Amino acid sequence: MELRYHKEVVKFIAALDKIPKGKVLRLVDHLEKFGFTLRMPDSKPVTSGLFELRARGILEVRILYAFKDGKAILLHAFVKKTGTIARSDIALALQRYRALDVL
């Protein structure tokens, strides 16, 4: 499956330390390979049409993504610090999804 990245996701991944970056890149590879069929523990639905890649470890890294036109679009990445994803993170991912022309 083809992947597209929002520029801020690329910056976030590039800034990670070696171990979390390796976990994130492995998950991104899994998304590319398995696409729509990727499930727990690597991926989980967040809201209708929005999913999270789940890199577990010392840093709980999450990447919110969606599918459009047969492509997976990585919209927002962050370090999860609480038990739930903040509404602001979901809102930002949805905003970026609606503005796909900025990718």
N, C-alpha and C positions, 0 to 999 in steps of 0.2 A: 504494500500500500504506500502510496506517495504521502510524504509528510510536508507540511508547511509550518513555518515558525514565525511568530510575532517577534520583532526585533528585540523586545525586552526579554523574552524567554532566552534568546541566544546570549544576551549579555549576562543574564542570571546564571546560566549553566557555565559559561566561561569563567565566572568569578568563584565558582565552588572550589573547595579543596579537592585533592586527588580522590579520596575514598568516596565522598558523596557524589562527586562528578561521575565516577565509574559506575555507581549504582544507577544514577539517572540515565546515563548513556545506554546502559544495558536495558533499562525499561523502554527507552525510546526505540531501541532496536527491536524489542519484543512487539511494540506497537506497530512498527513498520512491517514486521513479519506476520503478525496475527490479526491486525486491524480490528474489525468489528467484533471478533470472537475473543479478544483479550478480556479476561475476567480477574476476579480476586485470586490471589492477594495483590496482583500488579495493578489492576484497574478497578474502579468502582463508579457507578453512576452517582452524580451529585444532584442534578435536577434534570428535567426533561431535556434531553439532547446534549447535556454537558456532563463530562466524565473527568475523573482525576487519575493521573498516574501516581502511584504511591511508592516512593523510595523510603524505606524504613532504615533506621539505624540511629546513630548519635544525633544526626539531623533528620527530622521528618520532612523531607522535601516533597512537595506536591506540584504537579503540573496539570492545570485545567485545560481540557481540550474538547473539541467537537468534531463532527464529521460534516463535510460539505462536498458535494460533487465527487464522491468516491475518494476524498482525501481526508486525512486526519490533520487538523489544524491546532497546533499548540498555542494557546492564547495567553496564559498567565502562569508564572511559576513563583513559588514562595516557600518559606520554611514555616511549617505548621507548628504552632506553639501551644495550642489548646486542643481540647477534645473535638471541637467542631471547626468547620471551615467558616471563617468570618464572612458575613454577608457582603462586606465591601470587596472581598476577593472574588466572590461569585459575580457581583455586579460588574466588576472590572472585566472579567472574562466575557460576560455576556455583551458588554459594551463593545469590546474588541471584535466579538463575533459579528455583531451587527454592522461594524465598520470594516469589513474584510478588505476593502480597497486600500487600506493603509498597510497591508502586509507586504 
